[in-house]
């Protein structure tokens, strides 16, 4: 494995009940979520990352009054915190964190930096459940989800893309975790009413690799559907690009809609997506030119219908091209790299000319 950049990632929940396990929770459900996150963490570690970038929101541990940046990068030697009797401590790739800050600054972002901010369960749960030990350092990124004004969906996505470019430029191999969501309303009277309809529609789009669907959620949409924390997912989406997840899980509780998504196959290792309209192969220029003539020039169509073999033989085409042209065989022409619309319309115009003769 030699490719650098952000080679894999995951979007995971971090409900505090995962640690506290009160009687209100389905313990079997929590166990299922934890097992799937452990499976995902194993797959991400198998990608042999040099660093784990983790983006999550601050639950007002650090950023509430004195300073509330849209984004903050932890550049200290380590990051630590505690929640519900659990202590968290992980090493930070501090030199790389500073390098990434400089990289995104060059691309129009000015994130805050912190050397001492603490972390809570929003970082501790994904790292613990995904079983990310302390042998791989972190770059923690705080994304403001709850203190108005929060960053826009476009801005979060663009930061992720800038991060991916900066990681690649640093020649580092990384995976990225985004922690938060799905629908829930912490601290409000809507806590028991997650917006399952919005979540179902969004997850179906993400399942197909349409990560840009996250951009369709405005700040008002995120607030209304209980998805304020999806800003971290938007950063991840920008970092990954349009990629189909290898793992998708959804578990609905009375107060949260838990979702786990994982991208554990490197983009370069996956089958390329077949496109309908690809670039013109340079070696097919002559064939393309004659098909353009058949589409647009009545005289060319007449010569073609008078004697296909003679017409095709005068153009300097190779044997395969001549055979496909004589037959005006659309599948064969497409396989040669001819634009599908051109092959279709050239044949259609020739057919119209032929019928007019009859």
N, C-alpha and C positions, 0 to 999 in steps of 0.2 A: 504494500500500500504506500504510494508515494504522493498521491494528490494532496494538496494543501487547501486550506479554506475551511468553510463550515460544511462538513461532509455528512452530517446527520443531525437529527433533532427530535424533540418531543414537546408536546403540549399536554400538561397534566394539571389536575386540581390540587388544592391544598387546604381543604376544609379542616378547621381546628379539631373537629370531632374525630378525625382520623387518629389523633393522639389521645384525646381525653376519653373517647368511647363511652359517653353517657348512655343511660338506659333508653334514651329516645332514638338511639341509632340501631340500624340493622348490622350487627357485628359480622355476619356472613358477607354482607355486601362490602363492607370495608375490607374484609379479607380478600375478596375477589379483586377489588381495585388495587390493593397492595401487591397481590401476586402478579397482576398484569404489569404494574409499574416496575416490579423487580425484573420481570422478563424483558421489558423494554430497556431497563438500565443495562442488563447483561448484553443485549444486542448493541447498544451504543458503545459500551466499553470494548466490544469486539472490533469496532472501527479503529481502535488504537489512537484515540485522541491524545494530544499533548496538553489540552486545556478544555475545561468545561465552562462555557459561557452560560450564565443563568440570569434570566430576566424575570422580575416579579415586581409586584407593587409593595409599597410601604404601608403597613396598617397603622400609620400615625405613630410609629415608634420613634422616627427621626425627623420627618418632614411634615410639620403641621402649622407652625407659626413663624419661626425665625427666618426660615428659607424653605421654599417648596419648589425645587427645580422640576421641569418636565421629565428630565432624565438625569441620573447621577451614576457615575461609575466608581466602584470601590477600588482604590489603588493601594491599599495598605498591604502589609505583609501577611495578614490573616484577617478573617472575618469571623465574628462570634456572636452569640446571643443565647437566649433561653426561652422556653415556653413550657408550661405545665410540668415543671420539674425536670425537663430535659435540657441539657446544655449542647449547644452547637459550636463547632469550631472547624474551620477549613482553611488551608493555605490559599493565598491569593497569588496569582501570576502578576505581581505588581508591575514589573517592567513591561510586560505585554499590555497590561491595562493602560498604562501611560501611552504606549505606542498606539493603541487603538483610539484613545482619546484624540491624539494628534491626527490620526488618520481620518476620523470623522470630522474634526475641525477643518481639515483641508477640503471637505465636501459640504461645508456649510452648516455643520452642527456645532453647538457649544455646550456639551453636557457639563453639569457640575461634577466635581470630583470630591471624594470623601476618603479619608484614611482611617476613620474611627466609627462610622455608622454601624449599628448593630443589626442583626437579622432576627426574625421571628419564625413562626411556623410556615410562613409563605415561602421561605427558602429551605427551612429545615425539613419539612415534609417531603418535597420532591427529591431532595438529595438523600434523605434516609430511605424512603420507599423505593427509590431507584437503586439503592445500595451503592451510591457513589462514595467510595472511601476517600481517605485523605491523601492517596498516592497521586491523584491528578489534581492540579491546582485549579482554582476558579477565577473567572472574571465576573463578579456580581454586578448587575445593572438594575437600578431601581427605576421603575416607570410609574409616574404619578397617575394613579387611577381614581383617587377619591377627593382630592382637594382642588376645587375650582380655581383657575381654569386648567383643565387637563390638556395634554397634547392631542391633536386631531388624529384621526385614523390614518390619513395620508402621511402625516409626520412620523408616526410610529413605524409604518411600513417602510418609509424612506430611510429611517435610521437603521432598520434591519439590513437593507440593501447596502448602505454605507458601511456597516459593520462587516458584512461578508466581504466586500472589496478590501477593507483594511486588514482583515485576517489573512486573506490570500496574499496581499502585498507583503505582509510580515512573514510569509512562508511558514505558517503554522497550521497544524492540523487540529481542528476543533469540532466539538459537538455542542449543540445549544439546547437548553431547557427553557421553556416558557411556562410559568406557573400562574394559575388563576382560573376562575370560571368553572363551569359555565354559569348559567343563570342563578343568581341568589342576591338577596338584599340585606346584607349584614347591618344590624342595628336599626332596621326600619320595621314598620308594622306590616310590611309585605314579605317578611322573612319566610313565611310558610307558603309562598306562592311563586315558585320559579316559573319563568316563561318558557314552557316546554315547546310550544309551537315554533317560536323563533329559533330555539336551539335545534329542533329537528330539521328545519329547513337549512340552517347553516351547516350542520354536520353532514347533511347529504351532499352539499356542495364541496365541502372540504374532503369528503371521502373520495370524490372524483378528481381531486387534485386542484380544484379551483380555489387556491388560497387567497386570491384577490377578492373573493366574496366577503372577506373580513373588512375590505375597504368600503363596502356598501353600507356599513353601520356607522352612522354619524354619532357625534357625542351624545345627542339626544336619544338616539336609538339604543346606544349602550346603556345609558341611564335608565331608560324606560323598561328595557328587557332584563335588567339586573346583570348586565355583562360589562360593567365598568372595567373589570380586570382583564378583559380580552385585549386590552392595549398591549399587554405582553405578548399575546398570540400574534398580534399584528406585527410586532417587531420580528418575531420568529418567521412569519410568512415572508416578510421582506428579505430576510436572510436566506431562506430556502428557495424562493422562487416558486414556479408552478410545478409542484411535485406531488405525485399520488402517495398517500401514506401507506406504509406496510402494515400498520396496526391501527385499528379503530375500535374503541370500546365506549359504550355509554351505559351509565347506571344512574337511575333517577331516585332521589330521596325526597323526603317531604320538604326539604329546605334548599337543596342543591340539585343541579343536573350535572353529575360528574361525567367528564369525558377524558379519555386518554387517547392521544394520537401519536404515532411514532413514525419517523422517517429514518429507517435503519439501513437501507441500501443506498450506496453512493449513486448519485445521479448518473455518473459515467458508466456504472455497472448495470443500470436498468436498460431494458429494451427501449430503443428510441421510439418516440411517438410517431406514428405514421401520419404524414400531412398530405392533404389532397393536392396542394399547389406548391410544389417545391421549386427551387432555383433551377434555371435552365443550364444543363450541362454544356460547356463550351463546344464539345465535339458534336452537338446536335444543332448547331446554328444553321448549317446548310439545309437540313431537313425542316427546321422550323420556318426558314424563309420560303421554301416551296409550299408548305402548308398555308402560310399567309397568302401566297399568290392564289392558291386554290380557293381560299375563302373570299378574296377580294376582287379577283380579276376574271371576268367571264371568258376572255380569250385563253387563259391558262386552263380553265376547266374544260373548254372545248378541245384543246390539244390533248389533255389528259384522257378524256373520254374517247377521242379518236384512236389513241394507241397508248395505253398505260405503260407498257414495257418500254416503248421508245421514249416517252416522256420522262420516266424515272431514270432511264439509262443515260440521259444527257446531262445529268445534274451532278455527277461526281460523288454519288452516295455509295456507301458500302452495301454489301449483299443484303444484310439484315434490314437496313433502312429502305432499300429498294423494294424488298418483299412486303414490308409493312405499308409502304406508300401505295404500291400497286393494289393491295387488298383494301386500303384505307381501313385497316383493322385498328379500331380505337384502343383495345387493351394492349396490343403489341406496341402501338405508338406511345401510349402512356408509359409502358415498361421501358421504353427507350429514353424516357425523360421529357417527351413532348408535353407541353402544357395541355391538360385535359380539355379545357374549353376550346383551344385551338383545334385539337384533333376532332372534337365533336362538331364544331361549326364548319370545318373544312369538308368533312364527310357529308354534313347536312346540305351544304351548298352544291356539292357534286351530285347528290341525290336529286335535288330540285332541278338541276340542269339536265340530268338524265331523263327525269320524268317529262320535262318540257319537250325533249326530243321525241319521246314516244307519242 
